[in-house]
Amino acid sequence: MIKKQIEKKKEELHAAILNQDFGNVIDILDEGVVTLRDKITITSNTALHVAVSIGKNREFLEKMLNLAVQDNQPSFDMRNSEGSTLLHVAAIVGNTEAAKMLVKRNQDLLYEKDNEGQTPVDRALSNMHTDTYIYLLDEYLKTKDLEKDALFDSSEILVNAISSKDYVSAKKMIRFSMGSPRDPDTVLTAIAQNFPPNVNFLERRMMHLFSHVPVTFKFVEATQRKAKAYSDAILLLDFTCNLIRMSTNYNNAIFEATRQNAVEFVKIIVSRFPNAIWTSNEDGHNIIQHAVINRSEKEVERFVCPLNVIPKNSFGETPQMVFTKEHKKLLIEGQKWMKETAQSFTITATLITTIMFAAAITVPGGNKQDNGIPMFTNISLFTLFAVSDVISFFTSVASLLMFLSIVTDSFTEQDFLFWLPSKLIIGLVSLSISTIAMLVAFSASFVLVFGQNSSWIFAPVVTLIVLPFTFFMTLQFALVKNLISATYGRSMFGKKSNDPFY
């Protein structure tokens, strides 16, 4: 009977802790049937083990730990069936706040080992809890003179931190590891694979503009996080390069950075290790030739010293030859897409041109019988109609000519670099302007004819005109933006540098 009562109270205490109901915990403990030192789960966890494992509520956990201090028999040294102390549990679940509270109360927990001979530091490492690991390792090294290298016997958690974009924690871990990581190539490759993009000009302007506004905008916060991630990644890469400046373990990293289009990464590596420019991969390609395969030959030429584009690979191929060979299929696909796109827009531009020409001849309201002058000549809305009609007509003709020139183009490699994208941009922008002007002309004509005695009709017409305009701009804006950025903005490997790579 007594045993059943004890088991029931253990279950109630367990449930109260899971619900973080401190008042109920106190009531159960005051009955004296169970204590904080009793094992209340099948894995022999005590009440504090359970509280630490689920205790994301700092206030609740603080109260539970204070109970242990007030107890005549302190419960910080209790272990479960796996030999884990409270700090082991905090390390396993990644509860950094709990770890801080426990270390503050009893630093000896840092050195306790479980049944497998693992310290809390080891458990945080094996469970990939970066923040908890860094905190425990820092405290461990502060209080005991140990061989630091023995504590950092794996770069796995370091790579995990980099993959999680936690560059600050990664830098701290490298600092702990006797000055340099054991496997620098793996670390550099991880940075290359996860190197974040920098904020562009527009994002930087917007960030500075709204930084003085008291209201917080999500897109500003996202841009600030992006800028910070880029800055942290640069600092981590600089820090790592400084520590391994005598190493040649950068081969995989620099080829991965080239594949990932990590511009600043490549620049920093080559500036620190000039010989990296001549590194070859298993196919006999150096970094320039590898960049050509994965990017654009002309963009790469801007990025390096002119002498570096002359050498041939192990197959006797120059970068130009490699580019042509590797991009045969891409050239065909690009030609097909460009022609199909131009042909589709040609039909649209032709329709608009025809409609606006007809609208100019048959003006709304008709003409006066005696002199042929339009009936609504002196009305401002008619002027709006006329101007919009002219703009729409000529921009549609311009876009039609641009799309026709694309259809009849020779589609050489050189054309895809600048002329074809430029023609497509002009055509799309002209077509967009023509479409908008057509909608304005139609609205002005509609109000002229049907709204003379019904002023209320103006509001719904203006509202409805926004819908097709919004749909069209939403669908085409991303394409136009990407085309302008790729053609006139910074190149894939950044702006041409005054310091070429030798």
PyMOL commands that set and color helices and strands:
alter all, ss='L'
color gray80, all
select helices_A, chain A and resi 2-18+22-30+47-54+58-70+86-93+96-105+107-111+120-126+130-143+148-151+156-163+167-176+184-193+201-210+218-243+251-260+263-272+274-278+287-294+297-303+306-309+319-326+328-361+380-407+413-417+419-450+455-488
alter helices_A, ss='H'
color red, helices_A
deselect
rebuild
show_as cartoon
